[in-house]
Amino acid sequence: MPNLSKNSFLRKLEAFQPSAGLTYLFLVIATFLWALSTVISRGIYEEIPAFGLSFWRWVLATLIFLPLVWRELFFKFSIIKAHFKLILLLGFLQVGSSALFLFSLNFTTAINAALINAAQPMLTVFPAWLLTREKINVAQGVGILLGLVGITVMITQGDFGVLAAMDFNIGDIIVLLAILGWSIFATILHRLPKELGLTTSLFLIYFSGTVLLLPFYVIEVIFYRTFTFTGLSIGVIAILGILVSVGAVSIWTASVRSIGPNRATIFMNLIPIFAVVMAIIFLGEELFLFHFTGAAFVIVGMILVIRMARKKTD
């Protein structure tokens, strides 16, 4: 990736490639942190409002990146200006989808959210076809279909009469909307010029998304409940803002540079495993037959899609 950064520390940071052993450890840690954020967010949803938590989480992440990139913002202003609308869209998709996912946990379990979210790498193929006309072969098509069947099984809890009655859990539907947003984000992210550099790009995405999230936070405060800074809320903001939004994203990106996106994507399968185990231990949630059935369809579908993606790049 071309890096026109004037900041030597930032250049070294973005060029860092961990050793093979450290790479795999990073991938496990990143997926664990993403799973942990789901379980924590479900565990505290009654104490901390979702949009307030999401807003302050991204504020913190943005402030962490600011000292690293503020000079870059001046040097690369013309590039930023030329891609301003794209940056806004990416911010809306990334931060907005994250806020929707947190909001969904007011209504659905961490297990449901994690298992449905596991289909994201597979479902990204569909918006890629719509937006870039990237071809979908038969195996990928079958994989997507199996994934949709698995998601349907989990949303209906194995009772397909729910489809006829349209009696869905609203939380599961919101999770699907969040997944759709993340999938579109992943599809169009490559349109950002590489000259911006990874850290500057993340800062711009986080900052623009946080600004766009502000009105929803204000509406939540006025019409629902106020976000209060307590020991609990500050701790959760720190975990989500520092460990997840900055830490997990950074070590995941370094790992992808080291072993490539196709091999790294396989580790995404650890997220629902970690989340299910933690949800059972810490939240007392239960696994039912429809979870196993739906997850089986999703996993088989994901394997088909990922294997075909790897063959395309080999």
C-alpha positions in Angstrom: 0.0 0.0 0.0 1.5 3.3 -1.0 2.0 5.5 2.1 2.7 9.2 1.5 2.7 9.9 5.2 5.0 12.6 6.5 5.0 10.9 9.9 7.8 8.4 10.1 6.2 6.7 13.2 2.9 6.3 11.4 4.7 4.8 8.4 6.4 2.3 10.6 3.2 1.5 12.4 1.2 0.9 9.2 4.0 -1.2 7.7 4.3 -3.5 10.8 3.9 -7.2 10.0 3.9 -9.6 12.9 5.6 -13.0 12.8 3.6 -16.0 11.9 3.0 -17.1 15.5 2.1 -13.6 16.6 -0.2 -13.2 13.6 -2.4 -16.1 14.6 -2.4 -15.0 18.2 -3.5 -11.5 17.0 -6.3 -13.1 15.0 -7.6 -15.0 18.0 -7.4 -12.0 20.2 -9.2 -9.8 17.7 -12.1 -12.3 17.2 -12.3 -12.8 21.0 -12.6 -9.0 21.5 -15.4 -8.7 18.9 -17.2 -11.6 20.6 -16.7 -10.0 24.0 -18.2 -6.7 22.8 -21.4 -8.5 21.8 -21.7 -10.2 25.2 -20.9 -7.1 27.2 -23.3 -5.0 25.2 -26.1 -7.5 25.7 -25.3 -7.8 29.4 -25.5 -4.0 30.1 -28.3 -3.0 27.7 -30.7 -2.2 30.6 -28.2 0.1 32.3 -26.6 1.9 29.3 -28.6 3.2 26.3 -27.3 1.8 22.9 -26.8 5.0 20.9 -25.2 6.8 23.8 -22.8 3.9 24.3 -22.1 3.8 20.6 -21.5 7.5 20.3 -19.0 7.8 23.1 -17.3 4.6 22.1 -16.5 6.1 18.7 -15.6 9.5 20.1 -12.9 7.8 22.2 -11.6 5.8 19.3 -11.5 8.9 17.1 -9.6 10.8 19.8 -7.0 8.0 20.1 -6.3 8.2 16.4 -6.2 12.1 16.3 -2.6 12.6 17.6 -1.3 10.2 15.0 -3.0 11.7 12.0 -3.7 15.4 12.6 -0.7 16.4 10.4 -1.8 14.0 7.7 -5.1 15.8 7.5 -3.4 18.9 6.3 -1.0 17.2 3.9 -3.8 15.1 2.3 -6.5 17.7 2.4 -7.0 17.7 -1.3 -7.4 13.9 -1.4 -9.9 14.1 1.5 -11.9 16.8 -0.2 -12.1 14.9 -3.4 -13.5 11.8 -1.6 -15.6 13.6 1.0 -18.9 12.0 0.1 -17.4 8.5 0.1 -15.9 9.1 3.5 -19.3 10.2 4.8 -20.9 7.1 3.4 -18.3 4.8 4.9 -18.6 6.5 8.2 -22.4 6.2 8.1 -22.1 2.5 7.2 -19.4 1.6 9.7 -20.6 3.6 12.8 -24.3 3.4 11.9 -24.2 -0.4 11.5 -22.3 -0.7 14.8 -24.9 1.4 16.6 -27.7 -0.7 15.0 -26.0 -3.9 16.2 -25.8 -2.5 19.8 -29.4 -1.4 19.6 -30.5 -4.9 18.4 -29.2 -6.4 21.7 -32.0 -4.6 23.5 -34.4 -7.2 21.9 -32.4 -10.3 21.0 -29.9 -12.6 22.7 -26.2 -12.4 22.3 -26.2 -15.9 20.9 -28.8 -15.1 18.2 -26.9 -11.9 17.3 -23.5 -13.6 17.1 -24.8 -16.6 15.1 -26.7 -14.4 12.6 -23.7 -12.0 12.4 -21.5 -15.0 11.5 -23.1 -14.9 8.0 -21.6 -11.5 7.3 -18.5 -12.6 5.3 -20.7 -14.8 3.1 -23.4 -12.2 2.6 -20.8 -9.6 1.5 -20.7 -11.5 -1.8 -24.2 -10.3 -2.7 -23.7 -6.5 -2.4 -20.4 -7.0 -4.2 -22.4 -8.5 -7.1 -24.9 -5.6 -7.0 -22.4 -2.8 -6.7 -19.4 -4.1 -8.6 -21.0 -6.8 -10.8 -18.4 -9.3 -9.4 -19.5 -12.7 -10.7 -21.1 -15.2 -8.3 -20.5 -18.8 -9.3 -22.8 -21.8 -8.6 -20.9 -22.8 -5.4 -21.1 -19.2 -4.0 -24.8 -19.0 -5.0 -25.5 -22.3 -3.1 -23.5 -21.0 -0.2 -25.4 -17.8 0.0 -28.7 -19.7 -0.2 -27.7 -22.0 2.6 -26.7 -19.0 4.7 -30.1 -17.4 4.2 -31.8 -20.7 5.2 -29.7 -20.8 8.3 -30.5 -17.2 9.2 -34.2 -17.8 8.6 -34.1 -20.9 10.9 -32.6 -18.8 13.7 -34.9 -15.8 13.2 -38.0 -18.0 13.1 -36.6 -20.2 15.9 -37.3 -23.2 13.7 -41.0 -22.3 13.3 -41.6 -21.3 9.7 -45.2 -20.3 10.6 -43.5 -17.2 11.8 -42.9 -16.3 8.2 -46.6 -16.5 7.3 -47.5 -14.5 10.4 -44.6 -12.0 10.0 -44.1 -12.3 13.7 -40.3 -11.8 13.9 -38.1 -10.7 16.8 -37.4 -7.1 15.9 -33.9 -7.5 17.3 -33.0 -10.2 14.8 -34.2 -8.0 11.9 -32.1 -5.1 13.2 -29.0 -7.4 13.3 -29.7 -8.2 9.7 -29.8 -4.5 8.8 -26.5 -4.0 10.6 -25.0 -6.9 8.7 -26.2 -5.4 5.4 -24.5 -2.1 6.3 -21.2 -3.8 7.2 -21.4 -5.8 4.0 -21.8 -2.7 1.8 -19.0 -1.0 3.8 -16.7 -4.0 3.1 -17.6 -3.9 -0.6 -16.9 -0.2 -1.2 -14.0 0.4 1.2 -11.5 -0.2 -1.5 -12.7 3.0 -3.3 -10.8 5.1 -0.8 -7.4 6.0 -2.2 -4.6 4.1 -0.7 -2.6 7.3 -0.5 -4.6 8.2 2.6 -3.1 5.4 4.6 -4.9 3.1 6.9 -4.8 5.1 10.1 -5.9 8.3 8.5 -8.7 6.5 6.7 -9.9 4.9 9.9 -9.8 8.3 11.7 -11.9 9.9 8.9 -14.4 7.1 8.9 -14.8 7.1 12.6 -15.0 10.9 12.8 -17.6 11.3 10.1 -19.6 8.4 11.4 -19.6 9.8 14.9 -20.8 13.2 13.6 -23.6 11.5 11.7 -24.5 9.5 14.8 -24.9 12.6 17.0 -28.5 13.4 16.0 -29.6 9.9 17.0 -27.8 10.2 20.3 -29.6 13.5 21.0 -33.0 12.0 20.0 -32.3 9.1 22.4 -31.5 11.5 25.2 -34.6 13.6 24.6 -37.2 10.9 24.1 -35.8 7.8 25.8 -33.1 8.2 28.5 -30.0 10.1 29.3 -26.6 8.6 29.0 -24.9 8.8 32.5 -21.2 8.5 33.0 -20.7 6.0 35.8 -17.9 3.5 36.6 -19.7 0.9 34.5 -20.4 3.0 31.5 -16.9 4.4 31.4 -15.5 0.9 31.7 -17.6 -0.4 28.8 -16.7 2.7 26.7 -13.1 2.0 27.3 -13.4 -1.7 26.3 -15.4 -1.0 23.2 -13.5 2.2 22.2 -9.9 1.2 23.0 -9.8 -2.6 22.9 -12.3 -3.2 20.1 -12.6 -0.1 17.8 -8.8 0.6 18.0 -7.1 -2.5 19.3 -9.0 -5.3 17.5 -9.1 -3.4 14.2 -5.4 -2.6 14.3 -4.1 -6.1 15.1 -6.6 -7.6 12.6 -5.3 -5.3 9.9 -1.7 -6.1 10.7 -2.5 -9.8 10.6 -4.2 -9.5 7.2 -1.1 -7.8 5.9 0.9 -10.7 7.2 -1.1 -13.7 5.9 -3.6 -12.2 3.5 -7.4 -11.6 3.8 -8.5 -15.1 2.7 -6.7 -17.0 5.4 -7.5 -14.4 8.0 -11.2 -14.5 7.2 -11.4 -18.1 8.3 -10.7 -16.9 11.9 -14.0 -15.0 11.8 -15.6 -18.3 12.6 -14.2 -18.0 16.1 -16.5 -15.0 16.9 -19.8 -16.9 17.3 -17.9 -19.7 19.2 -16.5 -17.3 21.7 -19.7 -15.3 21.9 -21.9 -18.4 22.5 -19.6 -19.8 25.2 -19.4 -16.4 27.0 -23.1 -15.8 26.7 -23.9 -19.1 28.3 -21.3 -18.6 31.1 -21.9 -15.0 31.9 -25.4 -14.2 30.8 -27.1 -17.6 31.4 -28.4 -17.8 27.9 -29.3 -21.2 26.4 -28.7 -23.0 23.2 -31.6 -24.6 21.4 -31.9 -27.0 18.5 -32.7 -24.2 16.1 -29.4 -22.5 16.9 -27.5 -25.7 16.0 -29.5 -26.2 12.8 -29.2 -22.6 11.7 -25.5 -22.4 12.5 -24.9 -25.6 10.5 -26.4 -24.1 7.4 -24.5 -20.8 7.9 -21.2 -22.6 8.4 -21.5 -24.8 5.4 -22.6 -21.8 3.3 -19.7 -19.7 4.5 -17.2 -22.5 3.8 -18.5 -22.7 0.2 -18.2 -18.9 -0.3 -14.8 -18.5 1.3 -13.3 -21.5 -0.5 -14.4 -20.1 -3.9 -13.0 -16.7 -2.9 -9.7 -18.3 -2.2 -9.6 -20.1 -5.5 -10.3 -16.8 -7.3 -7.2 -15.2 -5.8 -4.9 -18.2 -6.0 
